[in-house]
């Protein structure tokens, strides 16, 4: 068998293994629709059946903008062409995820030295195909699979620009539209229709170009590349903004920060309070995800959320008022905000440094089993093992795999440290992580979009010394 034949066979085997893994997860651990899934499904059905991008509010179909339209459009397209089967949607997502694996292979190949690009691409393909952390999301009605695909594609386009040509294209209009900076911005624009924080990738690319073209002689190239990326990103968002202006009277290019319905109170004070103490993913289930839906019990809140018994009693009193109606009032929200301000004044480093650092650890190193029927319980170790050894073993295995993959990514970044593509991949992971430290809930799924970068970097450990 020739070298080319062996390579093609390896590619086919990796794709087959990746497809088998995703089909197994879909069959064995299908995720029940809940929360965001129900919102996406309702938006898609109303859009398809009634021509209205909206939800039922007080019994009336009402146009909304609480979610970006990209993923509901994907669901509506699958429903319209392949039928309204949940498994058809999941199979379509599995195919998109396999395409992401191919794009990761492209990035890994571009990052590798000459003569080793094919081997690096193959390593990246195998890592992406067998990585369960992204494949997991093929089993749920969530935007992560498509958002990760557009992130990987944008990274590949920008990597091409960084590796091939230091300039953003010629002066002719056609050449500008074919430049990596415009095309990358365009891909980011479509990614923004999946998740509104996608433009963080442009910030990472801008930082890399700012360092690369910091000399005065290169400033025009920097300005031109920045303008092309921005224009490319805005173009896919214009129809969405025009729709919001025409239907809602508000020029909104992104989804609202707090995903609120029209007339709905945004509990900023409540979120300010949780940001002073909450860093474990477990607490997300017990506190913020219950807001406006279930009772929040003071017993479920950890002791470190209170600085004194008096503060604990204040919070208990506010929660008692909330639990009577399961609706947070403006007065209750203001009281949470006042408690948050007092806690921050007493311990500013806790709010602005300690808790964010713990959140970063949660985002990256929590065992990624939130879509699997396992508890993630590890402590106390002996009790967790005796209660359910399979649950304990899976949690340890996933946690260990996450640590090993992060370590391989860091080592690969060090081995490829001279490449501007490495700078782009690392900058994106850092920028996205810093942004996520201050969102309302530290959900590990929010760093899934970083995994194409991590996998491409980890692939370098197979080809570099």
C-alpha positions in Angstrom: 0.0 0.0 0.0 1.4 3.4 -1.0 1.8 6.3 1.5 -1.2 8.1 -0.1 -3.4 5.1 0.2 -2.4 4.6 3.9 -3.2 8.3 4.5 -6.6 8.0 2.8 -7.3 4.9 4.8 -6.4 6.6 8.1 -8.7 9.5 7.2 -11.5 7.2 6.4 -11.0 5.3 9.6 -10.9 8.5 11.7 -14.1 9.7 10.1 -15.8 6.4 10.6 -14.7 6.2 14.3 -15.9 9.8 14.8 -19.3 9.0 13.3 -19.6 5.8 15.3 -18.9 7.7 18.5 -21.6 10.3 17.8 -24.1 7.7 16.8 -23.4 5.8 20.0 -23.9 8.9 22.1 -27.1 9.9 20.3 -28.5 6.4 20.7 -27.3 5.7 24.3 -27.5 9.1 25.9 -30.1 11.3 24.1 -30.5 14.5 25.9 -34.1 15.4 26.9 -35.2 18.8 25.7 -35.3 21.4 28.5 -34.4 25.0 29.2 -32.6 26.5 26.1 -33.7 23.5 24.1 -37.4 24.2 24.5 -36.8 27.9 23.6 -35.0 26.9 20.4 -37.6 24.4 19.5 -40.5 26.8 20.0 -38.8 29.5 18.0 -38.2 27.1 15.1 -41.8 25.8 15.1 -43.4 29.2 15.3 -41.1 30.5 12.5 -41.9 27.5 10.3 -45.6 27.2 11.0 -46.6 30.9 11.5 -43.8 32.9 9.9 -43.1 34.6 13.2 -39.8 34.4 15.0 -41.5 34.5 18.4 -42.8 32.7 21.5 -46.1 32.5 23.4 -46.2 35.3 25.9 -49.3 35.5 28.1 -51.1 33.2 25.6 -50.2 35.3 22.5 -47.6 34.6 19.9 -45.2 37.5 20.3 -42.1 38.4 18.2 -38.9 38.2 20.3 -35.2 38.7 20.0 -34.1 36.8 23.1 -32.0 34.2 21.1 -29.9 34.7 18.0 -31.8 33.3 14.9 -29.0 31.0 13.6 -29.7 27.8 15.5 -33.6 28.1 15.2 -33.1 28.6 11.5 -31.0 25.4 11.4 -33.8 23.5 13.2 -36.5 24.9 10.9 -34.5 24.0 7.8 -34.0 20.4 9.0 -37.7 20.2 9.9 -38.8 21.6 6.5 -36.5 19.3 4.5 -36.1 16.1 6.4 -39.1 15.9 8.7 -39.9 16.8 12.3 -37.9 14.1 14.0 -35.6 14.9 16.9 -33.2 12.1 15.7 -33.0 13.7 12.3 -31.8 16.9 13.9 -29.2 15.1 16.0 -27.9 13.2 13.0 -27.6 16.5 11.1 -25.6 17.9 14.1 -23.4 14.8 14.1 -22.5 15.5 10.4 -21.8 19.1 11.2 -19.6 18.0 14.1 -17.7 15.7 11.7 -17.1 18.7 9.4 -15.7 20.5 12.4 -13.2 17.7 12.9 -12.1 18.2 9.3 -11.6 21.9 9.9 -9.6 21.2 13.0 -7.3 19.0 10.9 -6.8 21.9 8.5 -5.8 24.2 11.3 -3.4 21.6 12.8 -1.9 21.1 9.4 -1.4 24.8 8.8 0.3 25.1 12.2 2.8 22.3 11.6 6.2 22.7 10.0 6.8 21.9 6.3 7.0 18.2 5.7 4.8 17.4 8.8 1.6 19.1 7.8 -0.2 15.9 6.7 0.8 14.1 9.8 -0.3 17.0 12.0 -3.6 17.2 10.2 -4.2 13.5 10.6 -3.4 13.8 14.4 -5.8 16.7 14.7 -8.5 14.7 12.8 -8.2 11.8 15.2 -8.2 13.9 18.3 -11.3 15.8 17.2 -13.1 12.7 16.0 -12.6 10.9 19.3 -12.9 13.9 21.7 -16.2 13.3 23.6 -16.5 16.8 24.9 -17.7 18.3 21.7 -19.3 15.1 20.4 -21.5 15.1 23.5 -23.4 18.1 22.2 -24.6 16.2 19.1 -27.1 14.6 21.5 -28.8 17.8 22.6 -30.9 20.6 21.0 -28.3 23.2 21.7 -26.3 25.7 19.6 -22.9 24.5 20.6 -22.2 22.1 17.7 -22.9 24.8 15.1 -21.2 27.5 17.1 -18.1 25.4 17.4 -18.1 24.7 13.6 -18.1 28.4 12.7 -15.4 29.1 15.3 -13.2 26.4 13.8 -13.9 27.6 10.3 -13.0 31.2 11.2 -9.8 30.0 12.9 -8.9 28.1 9.8 -9.5 31.2 7.5 -7.5 33.5 9.8 -4.8 30.9 10.1 -4.5 30.9 6.3 -4.1 34.7 6.3 -1.4 34.6 8.9 0.5 31.8 7.2 0.3 32.9 3.6 0.4 36.6 3.3 1.2 39.4 5.8 -0.9 41.9 3.9 -4.7 42.0 3.9 -5.0 41.6 0.1 -4.5 43.8 -2.9 -6.2 47.2 -3.5 -8.7 45.9 -6.0 -12.2 45.4 -4.6 -12.4 41.8 -5.7 -9.1 41.0 -4.0 -10.2 42.6 -0.8 -13.4 40.5 -0.8 -11.3 37.4 -1.3 -8.9 38.2 1.5 -8.7 36.1 4.6 -9.6 39.0 6.9 -12.9 39.7 5.1 -13.8 36.0 4.7 -12.9 35.3 8.3 -15.1 38.3 9.5 -17.9 36.9 7.4 -17.6 33.5 9.0 -17.6 35.2 12.5 -20.7 37.0 11.4 -22.5 33.8 10.7 -21.2 32.4 14.0 -22.6 35.4 15.8 -26.1 34.3 14.6 -25.4 31.1 16.5 -24.0 32.6 19.7 -23.7 36.4 20.4 -20.2 36.3 21.9 -18.6 35.0 18.6 -17.0 38.4 17.8 -14.5 37.7 20.6 -12.6 35.8 17.9 -12.2 39.1 16.0 -10.8 40.7 19.2 -8.2 37.8 19.5 -7.3 38.2 15.8 -7.0 42.0 16.2 -4.6 41.6 19.1 -2.4 39.2 17.1 -2.3 41.6 14.1 -1.7 44.6 16.4 1.4 42.9 17.7 2.5 41.7 14.3 1.9 45.1 12.5 2.9 47.4 15.4 5.5 49.3 13.3 4.3 52.6 11.8 5.0 51.3 8.2 2.4 48.5 8.8 -0.3 50.7 10.3 -2.3 50.9 7.0 -2.3 47.1 6.7 -3.6 46.9 10.2 -6.4 49.4 9.6 -7.4 47.7 6.4 -7.5 44.3 7.9 -9.5 45.5 10.9 -12.0 47.2 8.6 -12.4 44.2 6.4 -13.0 41.9 9.4 -15.6 44.3 10.8 -17.4 44.7 7.5 -17.4 40.9 7.0 -18.9 40.4 10.5 -21.6 43.0 10.1 -23.0 41.8 6.8 -24.7 38.6 8.0 -26.1 40.6 11.0 -27.8 43.3 8.9 -31.0 41.3 8.1 -31.4 40.4 11.8 -30.9 44.0 12.9 -33.3 45.2 10.2 -35.9 42.7 11.4 -35.5 43.8 15.0 -35.9 47.5 14.0 -39.0 46.8 11.8 -40.7 44.4 14.2 -39.5 45.4 17.7 -38.5 49.0 17.1 -35.0 48.3 18.3 -31.8 48.0 16.2 -30.4 44.9 17.9 -27.4 43.2 16.1 -27.0 40.6 18.8 -29.3 38.8 21.2 -30.0 40.7 24.5 -27.3 40.2 27.2 -29.8 38.6 29.6 -32.1 36.9 27.1 -35.2 38.6 28.5 -38.7 38.6 27.1 -40.5 41.9 26.4 -41.4 43.6 29.7 -39.5 41.1 31.7 -37.4 42.3 34.7 -33.7 41.7 34.4 -32.5 40.6 37.9 -29.1 42.4 37.7 -28.9 42.8 41.4 -29.4 39.1 41.9 -26.7 38.3 39.4 -24.4 40.8 41.0 -24.9 39.0 44.3 -24.2 35.5 42.8 -21.1 36.9 41.1 -19.6 37.6 44.6 -19.5 33.9 45.6 -20.7 31.4 42.9 -18.1 29.5 41.1 -19.1 25.8 41.2 -21.3 24.4 38.4 -23.4 22.6 41.0 -24.6 25.9 42.4 -25.9 26.9 39.0 -28.5 24.2 39.3 -29.5 25.1 42.8 -29.7 28.9 42.6 -29.8 30.9 39.3 -31.4 28.2 37.2 -34.3 28.0 39.7 -35.0 31.8 39.5 -38.6 32.5 38.3 -39.3 28.8 38.2 -38.8 27.0 41.6 -38.2 27.9 45.2 -34.6 28.7 46.2 -33.8 27.3 49.5 -31.3 29.0 51.8 -30.0 25.5 52.8 -28.8 24.9 49.3 -26.6 28.0 49.3 -23.0 27.3 50.5 -21.7 28.9 53.7 -19.1 30.9 51.9 -21.9 32.9 50.2 -22.5 34.7 53.6 -20.0 36.9 55.4 -22.0 36.8 58.7 -25.1 35.3 60.2 -26.8 38.7 59.8 -26.2 38.7 56.1 -27.5 35.1 55.9 -30.7 36.2 57.6 -31.1 39.1 55.2 -30.8 36.8 52.2 -33.1 34.3 53.8 -35.8 37.0 54.3 -35.5 38.1 50.7 -35.7 34.5 49.5 -38.8 33.9 51.6 -40.5 36.8 49.8 -39.5 35.4 46.5 -40.6 31.9 47.3 -44.1 33.1 48.0 -44.6 34.1 44.4 -41.7 32.5 42.5 -41.3 35.9 40.8 -38.5 38.3 41.8 -39.7 41.8 42.3 -37.8 45.1 41.7 -37.4 45.6 45.5 -36.1 42.1 46.1 -33.6 42.6 43.2 -32.4 45.9 44.7 -31.9 44.2 48.0 -29.7 41.5 46.4 -27.8 44.3 44.6 -27.2 46.2 47.9 -25.9 43.0 49.5 -23.6 42.5 46.5 -22.2 46.0 46.8 -21.5 45.5 50.5 -19.8 42.2 50.0 -17.6 43.7 47.2 -16.6 46.7 49.4 -15.6 44.3 52.2 -13.6 42.0 49.9 -13.0 43.5 46.5 -10.3 40.9 45.6 -12.8 38.1 46.2 -15.3 39.6 43.7 -12.8 40.7 41.1 -10.0 38.0 41.4 -10.6 35.0 43.6 -14.1 34.0 42.4 -13.2 34.6 38.7 -10.1 32.5 39.0 -12.2 29.7 40.6 -14.7 30.1 37.8 -11.9 29.7 35.2 -11.0 26.4 36.9 -14.6 25.3 36.8 -15.0 26.2 33.1 -12.0 24.3 32.0 -11.6 21.4 34.4 -15.1 20.3 35.6 -15.7 16.8 34.3 -17.8 17.4 31.2 -20.6 15.0 32.0 -23.5 17.5 32.2 -25.2 15.9 29.1 -24.6 12.3 30.5 -26.6 10.5 33.2 -23.9 10.8 35.8 -23.7 12.9 38.9 -20.1 14.0 38.8 -19.9 13.4 42.5 -16.3 12.7 43.7 -16.3 13.7 47.4 -15.9 12.1 49.7 -14.0 9.6 47.5 -14.8 6.4 49.4 -18.5 7.2 49.8 -18.8 8.2 46.1 -17.1 5.0 45.0 -19.2 2.7 47.3 -22.5 4.4 46.2 -21.9 4.1 42.5 -18.5 2.9 41.2 -19.5 3.3 37.5 -20.6 6.9 38.1 -17.4 7.6 40.0 -15.2 6.0 37.4 -16.8 7.9 34.5 -16.4 11.2 36.3 -12.7 10.5 37.1 -12.1 9.4 33.5 -13.7 12.5 32.0 -11.9 14.8 34.5 -8.6 13.2 33.7 -9.1 13.4 30.0 -9.9 17.1 30.2 -6.7 17.7 32.2 -4.6 15.7 29.7 -6.1 17.4 26.7 -5.5 20.9 28.2 -1.9 19.9 29.1 -1.3 18.6 25.5 -2.7 21.9 24.2 -0.3 23.9 26.4 2.6 21.7 25.4 1.7 22.0 21.7 1.5 25.8 22.1 5.0 25.8 23.5 6.4 23.6 20.8 4.8 25.8 18.1 5.4 29.1 20.0 7.1 30.9 17.0 4.0 30.7 14.8 1.5 33.6 14.6 -1.2 30.9 14.3 -0.3 29.7 17.7 -0.7 33.2 19.0 -4.1 33.4 17.5 -5.3 30.1 19.0 -4.0 31.0 22.4 -5.3 34.5 22.3 -8.8 33.3 21.5 -8.8 30.8 24.4 -7.6 33.5 26.8 -10.0 36.2 25.5 -13.0 34.0 25.6 -12.1 32.7 29.1 -11.7 36.2 30.5 -15.1 37.2 29.0 -16.8 34.1 30.5 -15.5 34.9 34.0 -18.1 37.5 34.5 -21.2 36.0 32.9 -24.1 35.1 35.0 -23.5 31.3 35.3 -20.1 29.4 35.0 -21.3 26.7 32.6 -18.5 24.5 31.2 -20.2 24.3 27.8 -19.3 27.9 27.2 -15.7 27.0 26.5 -16.6 24.2 24.0 -16.0 26.7 21.2 -12.3 26.8 22.4 -11.8 23.1 21.7 -10.9 23.4 18.0 -8.0 25.6 19.1 -7.0 23.2 21.9 -7.2 20.2 19.7 -5.2 21.8 16.9 -2.5 22.7 19.4 -2.5 19.3 21.0 -2.0 17.7 17.6 1.5 19.4 17.5 2.7 17.1 20.2 2.6 14.3 17.7 4.8 15.9 15.1 7.2 18.2 17.0 10.1 17.6 19.3 
